């Protein structure tokens, strides 16, 4: 385990550390959805909210034996993802989606990382139902891998 990765002794400490990391990265807030998995523990879903364009997007989900275990795994995933994305052959793709935001009546560009275009589209539309799912997408552009 990387020495910069924190260990948590409470749900609040874990959520705060994840929120802080996301806020420092892109000025978004992080929100936590826990689901009990009988006999298995918990699933943790982290959703980000961008106040600039008033929209939420799926970030990642993990399973853990407890909420603290799930938070630890989520923190490690996000921390390691930030390191991995700087590598040329990270296994992740980065797309920029240009879309029309009905809430703000503006065109918006949002960037997403994922293992595939399907994963990126799933992150984009996560939690959007009814009128919130009626989104006009102008373009989806595959961004180049970083040059090292």
DANORHU-V948224 format. One line per field, one symbol per residue. phi: phi as a letter, one per 40 degrees, with the letter a starting at -180 (. if undefined). burial: # if it has 16 or more other ideal C-beta (glycine too) atoms within 10 Angstrom, else .. A space follows every 50 residues. Layout:
# DANORHU-V948224
phi: ???
burial: ???
This chain:
# DANORHU-V948224
phi: .cccccbbbaccccccccdcccdccagbcbbbbbbcbdgbhbbbbbbbbb ccbfbbbcbababacaccccccccdccccccdccccccbcgbbbbbbbac cccbfbcbbbbbbacacccccccccdgcbfccccbcbcabbccccccb
burial: .......#.....##.###..#.....#.#.#........##.#####.. ....########.#..#########.###..........#.####.#.#. #......#.#.###....###.##..........#.............
